[in-house]
Amino acid sequence: MPEWASSPLYDKAVSHFDAGEWEDAISLFSQLAEEYPGDPELEQILSRLRLKASFSREEAARGRIRIPRPGRRVLLILGAVALVVLLVGVSYATYARWLVPAREVQEHAAHLRELHTLARGYLAAGEYDRAAELYTEILSEAPDDAVAAEGLKRVGELQELEAAYDTAMELTREERWEEALLAWQSILAVDPNFRDVKYWTELVEEHQESGSLFAEADLRVANEDWSGAIELLERLRAQEPEYRREEVEALLVTSLLHRAEELLGQASDPAEVHEEVMDLFDRAMEISPLDESVATERAMAEAYAQGSALYQNEDWEGSAGELRTVYEYKPGYAARRAVELLYQAYGRCGEERVQAGDIQGGAEYYHAASELPVDDTSEASARYATLVPMLTATPTRRPPTATATRPPRPPTPTGTPSPYSFVYVGGSAQPLTRASCWSPSIEGRVVDAAGRGLGGVWLRLEWWGNPDDRLTDPDGKFGFAPLAPEHYHMAVPFLLTVIRGPGSPSSLSPTIRLDFPGCSAATGYHDGFTNVTFKAVR
């Protein structure tokens, strides 16, 4: 539809045209022609109007032809007939020459208006191909329609933006954040209001920042910059909690555990950093409460701190027992401070034994100290060499080969420390009786010397050659349910021991035997054992 067809002048001009007021119609169409110079349709309409107006003026100026006057009745009849013919002719001429073209113009304009409305609707709905077809149709009928030309141009732009949008979305799904951000920003630069491009741009910016934080944190972990890694990973979790959650949490727990050991290695006395170290373990357990490695690391830190405290209190053997546990778990623990302190504790134990007249015990401690991987073991080696000639040689006894894991038990009848860190509390195991054979189990607790529950202690249950390792909970409780239902009624000998850990199952307690008679009416529905208790020696 031509732009001038929506002008108020057009509606007035058509009204004058319909009324046969040619001069007024010419005047108004002329004004439209001035506003839209060179428009071919307007020029065509004006030509027709001027022709019509000229025709009307010529008719008005034409003189009458004088002929003999016929009779009155004849004249009336002829006049009536002539008038009818004239009116029919004039009406037909007017209809054929002016009214039909005017109606066609109106109908064409209405048709174009309808096409414009449909095209705008399809454009708003995102059906760009259909909108392009309609604008092309309009231009084929009205080549100078500037609105349709602009609409077709806009369709092309939106089609390009749509393709760019699809590409940006695909990059986003693939988490190629840098490329995705550039794609979204290019769309934003062309049309900030296109669909939800602002939302995706902001989201990808956040993800890109999260990706940078993760990459930097990963690099810090590789470089063993634990505190730096912790800071970055905590920022990442606060900024975007679900970003690569499992990987972030695993890195953070690793960093927290290593930072705790790093602090212990830097401190001359573990008591100086105890609170900070325990806070790191608490944070790690909060993130991963079921991670047994966290409980084990915490137990090792506690053992190291306890060993150091006992050493300062001159409880040499107590200190050696705690530090030996740490050393066996990780020889280089706390930047090798643990093994260095263990060396000194062994030396003190050997000195104490010699002063008490226990030459054999002293020699064993000095020998164990000389085997530790410290920079200088010459003092322990020299003292051991001095004591060897003083040992009583017998066919059944020779100086034991002490290991770094545990000094051998000295063969003295009294005052001999247990080679174990835990002992079974005799008689603590009680039969577990239930109304039916629900699930035979072995339950108990590991406590410290004061009777308080010890968490993070490993126990191993063995039966028929099958081992099962369990870790005590924070209250020191443990439980096993080892048998399949088809074995509930069978007699089974169980062996239970406190161990270092699954990877290093050396014994920390004597092995006890629990004879399960099978669960049945004949055994009084014996359903296992309860209250099995192991107690720390120190």
Secondary structure by P-SEA (a helix, b strand, c coil): cccccccaaaaaaaaaaaacaaaaaaaaaaaaaaaccccaaaaaaaaaaaaaaaaaaaaaabbbbbcccccaaaaaaaaaaaaaaaaaaaaaaaaaccaaaaaaaaaaaaaaaaaaaaaaaaaaacaaaaaaaaaaaaaaacccaaaaaaaaaaaaaaaaaaaaaaaaaaaaaacaaaaaaaaaaaaaaacccccaaaaaaaaaaaaaaaaaaaaaaaaaaaacaaaaaaaaaaaaaaaccccaaaaaaaaaaaaaaaaaaaaaaaccccccaaaaaaaaaaaaaaaccccaaaaaaaaaaaaaaaaaaaaaacaaaaaaaaaaaaaaaccccccaaaaaaaaaaaaaaaaaaaaacaaaaaaaaaaaaaacccccaaaaaaaaaaacccccccccccccccccccccccccccccccccccccccccbbbbbccccccccccccccccccccccbbbbbbbcccbbbbbbbcccbbbbbbccccccccbbbbbbbbbccccccccccccbbbbbbcccccccccccccccbbbbbcc
